[in-house]
Amino acid sequence: MGTTLALVLVIAAGCRGRGATSTDTRENAYRANNLGVALLEQFKYDEAAAAFRRALAIDPSLAIARVNLGLALLYAQDLGGAAREATEAARALPSAPQPPYLLGLVARAENRNADARRFFDRVLQIDPHDAGANTNLGQIDLQDRRYADAAIVLRRAVDDEPYNVTAVYNLGLALVRGGQSESGQQMLDRSQALRKTGYGVTYGTTYAEQGRYAEAIVSTGLEPELVDASVPDATFTPATIHRASPSSWPAMSGCCSPTAFRPA
């Protein structure tokens, strides 16, 4: 992935004109953003945050770097900073699910369930099939003892991600606590079986363990503003290739002679 990304960036850079200063600035910002993503994947949250800040210093309009900075601050336990950056990102990217999802995680970490519910509802308005948002809503309903509501949203999460251990387990809890002991126990047993498969998804509290919209956004180098769509300044000249007859070939001997491979 890293090698492919580097190649894409090099190719995009090589295809641009020399005088594209604004494009150079944007690309440098994307490069700093991608460095931050790499650091985030190594759980180096403070260093990642510094890289995202560099990206924003280069280009303050790079909204994905602001989303990613919010994520880095969340995992660095700077909840106020995470909320601030996510709020700014939501203004810049009103149709993106990542900012409200991040705000929902911050609200849950601060035990503001009503706010968290509102943010995850917003995520579902954008992407109705996001298992992460439905699972978080189900967990909030469980905390609020709204077991029937929890079962509804958690079942949606399980339908969308049958391998989601967290969703299956919490659905089991909601059913048991809501009086459906047999169905609930089946789900609890299923969650235990999923844990043993090696491919089940279990949510946690570290990076890349809280749903797909809690993962950083990387630049591919194929963003429209980085790709030069102009026609290359190149020309092709027709040429005729004359094929020489075998009789005009230079004399050869041994294994390289044209007669060396003739059948006896």
N, C-alpha and C positions, 0 to 999 in steps of 0.2 A: 504493500500500500504506500509506504513512504517513498520507495524508489519510483513507483509509477507517478506519484504526485510531483516529485522533483522533476521528472522528465517532462510532465505536462507544463510545469511552470517555465522550464527552460525553453521548450518549444514555443510557448506563448510569447516569451520575451524576445526570442529570435525573430518572430514574425512581425514585430511592431516596427514602426519607423523610429529613427533615432531622435526625432524631435518631440516625441510624445511625453512631455514632462509630467502632465497630469496623470497619464497612465502609469508612468514610472512610480509616481507617488502612491497611487492606489495599489500597485503590485507590491511595493515595499510594505505597505500596511497589511496586505493579505499575508505576506511572508511572515511578518511578526505575529499575526494572528495564528498562523499554523504552528509556529514555534510554541506559542502558548498552549495550543491543543496538545502537542506532544508532551509538554511538561505536565499538563493536567492528567494525561494518561499514566504518568509516572507518579501521580499523587503529590507532586511538588506544587502545592496550591499557591503559595506566596510567589514563587518564581513565575508561575503561570499568570498570576494577576499582573505582575510587572510587565510581562510580554504583551498582554492585552492592552495595558495602559500605553505601552510604546506604540502599538498599532493605532490606538485612538489619537495619540499625539501626532502621528504622521498624517492620519486622515480621520478627523472627528466624526465624519459622516458614516464610517464603517460600522453599521449597526450590529453585524454579527459579532464583532469584537466586544461590543457592549453586552450582548447576551452572554458571551463566554466569560467576560469579566465578572458578571453577576454570579455565574456558576462557581468560578474560582473562589469568590468571596464567601459564597454559601458554605463551601467545604472547608474554607479557612475559618469558619465560625464567625465571620463578620456579617451577621444577619442584616443589620441596618444598611451596610454598603451593598449587599446583594439586592435588597429591596429597591434601593435607590437606582442601581444600574438597570434592574429589570423593568422598573417603571419607565425609565428613559427609553429602553429598548422597545417597550410596548407602544410608545408614541411613534417611534420610527418604523416599527413593523407591526401595524395594527392587525394584520391578518395572519401573523405567525403564531403558532401555538406555544413556542418556547417561553416567551416572557410571562404569560399568565401561569404557565406550569411552574416556572421558577418562583413566582410570587406565591403560588399555592404551597410550595414546599417551605418557603420562609414562614408563611402564616402558620402552617402546621407545627414547625419547630418552635414557634412562639405561642403555641396553644391558642391560636385565634381561629377556632374551627369555622365560625360563620364566614370570615374572610376567605379562608381556604376553600370552603365550599363554593363561594362565588367565583373564585379564580379557576377552579377545576371545571365548573360549569361552563365558563368561557372557553376553556380548552375543548370541551366536547361540542360546543357550537361550531368550532373550527374543524375538529376531527371527531365525529361521533363514535368512532371505533377505537379510540385510544385506550388501551387496557390500563395504562398507568393512571390516567385521570379517574377512570371508573373504580380502580382498586383503592385509590386514595379516598374517593368519596365513600366507598364502602367501609373503609376503616374509620372514617369520621362518623358515619352512621352507627357503627358498632360502639364507638366511644359514647355517643349520645343515646344509646340503647334504642335506636330506631331499627330494629332487626329486620322487619319486613322490607324497609327501604334499602337496607344494606344488601339483602339477598338479591334484590332486583338489579342493582348496579354491578354487584360482584358476579352475577350470572352473565351479564353482558361481557364483563372482562374475561371470564372463562370461555365464553363462546368465541371471542376474538383471539384469545391466546390459551388454548387448552393445556399448554405446557407451563403456564404461569403458576408456580407453586404457591406464591403468596396469595394470588387471587383465589385459587382452589381452597386453600386452608382457611382463609377468612370467610369464604362462602360457607364452608362447613360450620364454622363458629356461628355465623348468622342464622343458619338453619336450626342448629341445635338450640341456641338461645331463644329462637322464635317458636320453639315447640315442635319442630320437625326433626326429631332425634334420629330416626332411621336414615333419612336422606342426608342429614348433616354428617352422620358418622361415615357414610359412604364417601363423602367428599373429603373428610379428614383422612380416611384410609388412602384415598387417591393421592392426596398431597404427599403422604409418606412414601408411596410408591414412586411418585415423580422425583422425589429427592434422591432416590437411588439410581435414577436413570443416567444422570450425568448431563442431560440436556435441559432439565427444568430451570426456569428462571425464578430466582428468589431475590426479592428486593431487600436492600440493606441501607446503610447510612453513608457509604463512601461513593466516590465518583463512579459512574456507569452502573450503579445498582439501584437507580430510582426511576427507571423508565426511559424510553428513547428520547423524550423531550427534555430530559435532564442531562443530555450528552452534548458536548460542544459542537459547534458548527464549523466545519473545515472548508477552506477554499480549495477548489479543484484546479484553478487556473483557467477554467473555461467560462468564467463569468463574462457576460457580454462586454463589459467595459475593458476587459483585458484582451479580448480577441480582436485582431485587426481584420476586418471584413473586406478591406480594399483588395483590388486585383493586384497580385504580385508583379513587380516590374521585371518581367522575364520574357524572353523571346525564344522561339524554337525555329531552327533553320533546317529545311529538308536536306537530306544527304543521301547519296547513292552508294551502296556498298557493293563493290565488285568482288565476286567470288572467284578465286583462282582455281584452275583445273589441277588435278593431282599431278599432271605431268610437269607443272611449273613449280612443284614443291621442292625445296632444297633436299639434296641427297642426305639420307639418314641410314644408319646401320644399327644392328643389334636389336634390342627389344623395342626401340622407338621407331624402327623402320615400318612403313606401311605394309610391307610384305611379311613382317614378322608374325602377323596373326592370321595369315592366309592358311586355309586347310591344306594339308599335304595332298 
